[in-house]
Amino acid sequence: MRVAFVLGTTSGGTGRYVRMLVEGLVRRGHQVAVIGPRSVEEQFSYADAGARFAAVAVSDRPRPANDLRTALAIRRLTRDADVVHAHGLRAGALTALGKRGGPRLVVTLHNALTAGGFVGLVYGVLERIVARRADHVLVVSPDLGAGMARLGARDVRAAVVPAPGLRPVVRTPRQVRDELGAGDRPVLLTIARLAQQKGLETLLDVAAGPWPSGQPLFVVAGDGPLRGALQSRIQAESLPVVLLGNRDDVPDLLGAAVALVMPSRWEGQPLTLREALMAGTPAIASDVGGIPEILRDAGILVPPGDVEGLRRAVQALAAPGAAETLAAAARRRGREMPGEDDAVESVLAVYGGQDPKDD
């Protein structure tokens, strides 16, 4: 089978997910092409995984003249494919605009919009294009699937997104806690891009207290456009929050943390949550998107933006011994997570037109 992937600018989970699919399909003898910005090839090395890469500028914002050229380029580059699998709403809509019969079109939606205004209007138009022109739509959360179904999508299915295998732990929890200067305080870990979607202002509101039974230390691994504003507030209010920047020792950090905290406005199937469960670390997370289905009984769900609810959850979990039961549930959920072979086989079923009732 000849499969062409199309994706836009990405620096995280979407790019890694496509790389995983490329590797799995190539191992099974399929011919694979990847079409997207040069930056994604530089970061994820699809050619090294056995794919043919073609650079096309799939921008992250509407640019009418460029978008028309991009849609035509995608159409030309995918005309010999059996299946075109686009990732993300922009890439999916541009691919759909150029579709004139030809290969089967699959679009995976990895994110939801959390802003309104003009951007929201454009987003709505792109959703309609994908719903009406894609043969199959894969979604990372039930709310995305319900939205596509309302817009008339012909075939909507849940995407299977595995977590990558955890790297070995290098340092003990005590060593990590000493590096962080935690002392005897419980460590609450957040792993996120420092951007609007992640709800980090709620995390700072929680960190501000009050903490009648002892103040925890909030540690944030990740970088992004809000780092300056967040750091300024942390310093101005002397908040017990440390911004670590991007880290490559996530397993060590998870081992030292009482819990992963995810105050996001929306998430699909966050890899960080899956990694935490595989490490046996429970989570306190927003009750949004695909989080409840992943977390189940291995943590505490809180409405997004609920500062007092999130603070109560942190206080409950940070109490001595309180996290042990949830940690056992997290390890159990981690063992239940789908693997890479499950993800590859699931997309092959879609590519072959297999009815989900036959799975």
N, C-alpha and C positions, 0 to 999 in steps of 0.2 A: 504494500500500500504506500502511496505517496502522500505525505502529510506536510502541510505548510502551516507553521505557527506565525501569527502576527501579533506584535505587542508594541506598546508605546514606551515612553521613558519610565523606568522603574529602578529603584535601588534596593528593593527588599524582597518580600515574599513572593510576589508574582514572578520575578525573574528567576528565583531559585526553583519555583514550581515548574516553570517551563523547562528549565535545565534538566530537572528530574524526569519530565516526560520525554524529552529528547533522548536522554540516555536509555530509558526503558524501551522506547520504540526502536532505536538503533540496535540494541541488543537482540531484539526480536526479528531483525532483518528488514525493517521498514526503511524507506527513503524519507529523509526529513530535511525540510528547509525552514529557516527562521528569518523573518522579515521584521525589521525595526530599526530604531536609531543606532548609529554606530556606538553610542555609549553603552548600550546593553550588551553588545558583543564584547566590548572592552572589559566589562565587569564580570560577565558570566561565561564567556568563552564557549559559545555554542558550537563553533567550528571544531574545537578540541574534543567535543563530545560526539562528533560524527555528523553534524548537520552542515548543510550548505547555507551560508549566511549572506543576505542581501541587505544593504543599508538603505533605509527609507525613513525620511523624517516624519514620524508620527508625533506631532506636537501635543502637549498637554492642554492647550487652550485653542479655541476656535480661531483659525486663520483661513478665511474662505478660499483665497487663491491657492495657497499651499495645500489646503485640504483636498481640493479638486485634483491637483497633481498627485497627491499621495494616494487617493482612491484609485486613480487610473494606473499608478505604478503597482499597487497591490494587485489589481485585476490582472495586469500583464504578467507579474511574477508568479501568480498562483493558477494560471489557466491550465497548466498540465497536472495539477494536483488532483487527487481523489477526494481529499478532505482539506478544508481550510479551517483552522482552529484559532480564533482571535481571542485575546485576553485583555479584558478591560473594556469599559463602555466606549471610549473614544476609538480605540483600535477596532472594536466590533462594529461600530457605526460606519466608519470609513470603509471597512471591508464590505459591509452590507451595501453601501451606496454603489460600489463598483460591481456588485454581483449581477450577472445577467445569465441565469441558468448556470451551467457548469458545475463545479465541485460542490459537495455538501458543505454548508457553512455551520460551524459550531462556535458559539460565543460563550466564554466564561466570564461572569461578572464577579469581580473580586471585592468591590467596595460599593458603599452607598454614599450619597451626597449628604453632608451635614451642614451645608450653608444654603442660603436662599438667594433672593434677588435675581439678577440677570443670569448668574451662573446656574441657578436652579431652573430657570426657564430653558436654557440651552440643554441642560442635563435631561429635562423632560422630553425634548425633541429627539435627542439621541436614543433615549429609551424606546420611543415609539418606532424608530427606524430599526433597531435591533429586534424588537418584538415581532415586527411585521415581515422582516426579511430573513432572519436566521432560521435554519432548519431545526436547530436544537439550541436551547439556552441552558447552561449549567450555572448554578448559583451557590454561593458559599453560606447563605443563611435563608431561613424560611421567609423572612419579610421581603427579600429580593425576589424570591420565587413567586410570592403572592402578587407583587407588583407587576411582574412580567406576565403572569396569567391574566390579570385584569386588562392589560394592554393587548391581549390577543395572541401571545406567543403560542406557537403550535405544540411545542414539546419542551417542558421545563423539568429539569431534574436537579437533584442535589449533587454538587461537585464533591469528589472525594479528594481531600487535601491531607496528605500525611505529614507528620513532623519528621524532620531529619533526625538521624540517630544522634544521640548526645555524645559529645566528645568526653574523653575521660576527665575525671576530676583530678586536679593537680595539687591543690592546697586544701588543708583542713578548714572546716568552718571557723575554728578559732583563729587561724592565720588570717583568713579573710576579714573577720570581725576586727582583729587588731589593726589591719591595714586601713580599715574604714574609720577607726577610732570609735567604735560602737560601745566599748566598755561592756556594761551589763545590760544595756538597752536592747530590746528586741529590734531586729532589722526587718523592715518592710521594703520589698524590692519592686520597682516598676521598670519594665523594659519597653521602651517606646520611642518612636520618632517624636521629637519635640515640636508638635504641630497641633493645630486646632482640634482635629478629630479626636485626639487622645485625652481631652478633658483634664489636662494637667493643672489648670487653675483650681479645679476641685480638690486635687491632691494637696496643693499648697494651703487651701482653706482648711482642710482636715489637719494638716501638720501644725497649723497655728493654734490648735487646742480649743478648749482646755483639756489637760490630761491629769485628772486627779490621782490616778494610780500609777503614774510614771510615764515619762515621755519616750516614745519610740524614736528610732532613727529611720528616716525615709531616704532610700537610695534609688537614684534614677539612672539607668544605663541607656544611652542613646543620644543623638544629636538632632538638630533641626533648626528651623527658622525662629522658633520662640526661645531659644536658649538665652539670649541676652536679656529679654524681658523677665524670664523666670529667675535668672540669677540676680537681677537687680532687686526683685521682690524678696528673694531669700535673704539677701544681705540687709535690706532695709528693715525687715521684720525679725531678723535673727532666727529664721525658721530652721528646725532640725531636718534639713533636706540637703543632700549632697548630689550634685550633678556630675556624673562620672564621664560623660561623653560616650562615644562608641567603645564597646569592649569586646574582647575575644575570649573572655573567661566566664561566660554565662553559666556553665555548670557549677563552677566554684561559687559564684554569687548566689545561685539558687540553693546550694547546699547550706549557705550561711543564713538564709532568710527564713523567717517564720512563715511568710506567705508572699505570694506575688499579688500586687495590687494593680488592677486595671480599671481606672476611672473613665474609660472611653465613652465618647458620645455614640459610637457605633463601631462594631467589629464584625468581620465575617467568620473565618475560622483561623484565629490568630495562632501563628506558629509558636509564639512565646508561651501561650497558655498550654499548648500541647507539650512543649518542652518541660514546662514546670511540672505537669502531671507525670510525665515520664521520669522526672527526677524525684517524685514523691513530695513535691511542694504544693500545698493547697493554695487556693486563690480567693481573693475578695475582688469581685468584678461587677461591672455594670450589667444589668439585665437587658441586654440589647443584642440584636443580630443573631449570630450563631453561637454566642457564648453559652447560653443555658444548655444547649444540646451537648456541648463538649464537656462542660463542668459537672453537670448533674449534682451528685451529692458530695463532690470533692472540694467544696468551698462555700462561700456565702455570696449570694446575688443581692445587689443594691440598685435601686433606680438611678439612672444617670443624673449627675448633678446634685444628688442628695447628700449634702455635706454631713449632716448629723447622722444619717443612716450609715454612711461609710465610716465615720468616726466610731460609732458604736460597734460596727463589725470588726474594726481594727482592735479596739479595746478588748472585745471578747476573744479574739484569736490570739492576741499578744499575752493574755494571762498565762501564767505557768501551767504547762501541761494541757492547755486547751486545744492546741493544734495537733495533738497526737492522733486523735480519731480521724480528723480530716486528712492528715498525712497518709494514713493507711488507705483511705478512700482514694486519695490522689494516685497512690502507687497502683491501685487496682484499675482506675480509669486509664492510667498510662499504659498498662498492659493491653487494654482494649483498643487502643488507637490503631487506625488502619495504617498499613505499611505502603511502601512505594509500589510494590507489585499490585496491591489492591487499586491504587490510583491509576496505574497504567492500564490494567485490565478494564477498569470502569470506562475510560475514554475510548478504548478499542470497541467496547460494546456499543457506545454511541456512534462511533465512526461507521460501524457496520450496520447501523439502523436497527439494532436489537431493541425490542420493546422492553421497558423496565420491568414489566410484569413477568418477563421470562428470565430475569436475573436470578 
